[in-house]
Amino acid sequence: MTNIVTELVASLALKPHPEGGYYRETYRSEKVSGEPVRALSTAIYYLLVPDTFSELHKLTADEIFHFYLGDTVEMLQLFEDGSTKIVRLGQNLAAGEEVQLVLPAGVWFGSRLVAGGKYALMGTTVAPGFDFADYERGEREALIARYCRNGEVAETADKADKASLSALTDMITALTRG
């Protein structure tokens, strides 16, 4: 780990996150609601470093990402209607990077540093509050089959479409385990 990463992990008391990266819960509302019962909201610090990634997963609650410092993060989003999107979280607003991003419940998503990135410190806020029971891990083969035309590029696809499907397959593979 670089000095800044070591300092962030120590000073923020971060620990390894089961989905990848490092985290610490900083807030859990004492108020609860719903069925099943959940805190109204939760918040965490979340740190990505080059040898980690946030695996593709989805939640049953909305999640808001807050970019604090470091290098750009790319997030793959896979929507229920079959559409996909790559969003960049970072400080370069002129280049279209986002410092805050609202991700609706039920969207598959995973994140990683851009190539050459050293670290990114973010925060997330989940409402209703996060519970691991609401976390669904993405399965590589199923996601590729659903979002990459069963992993095959149609013969009639143009070069841009073929490259885009290949890149999407590569990103899904990079953001899933096994």
ABEGO torsion letter per residue (X at the ends): XBAAAAAAAAAAGBBBBAAEEBBBBABBBABBBEOBBBBABBBBBBBBBAABBBBBBBBABBBBBBBABEBBBBBBBBBAAGBBBBBBBEABAAAGBBABBBBBBGBBBBBBBBBGBABBBBBBBBOBBBBAAABBBBBAAAAAAAAAGGGBBBAABBAAAAAAAAAAAAAAAAABBX
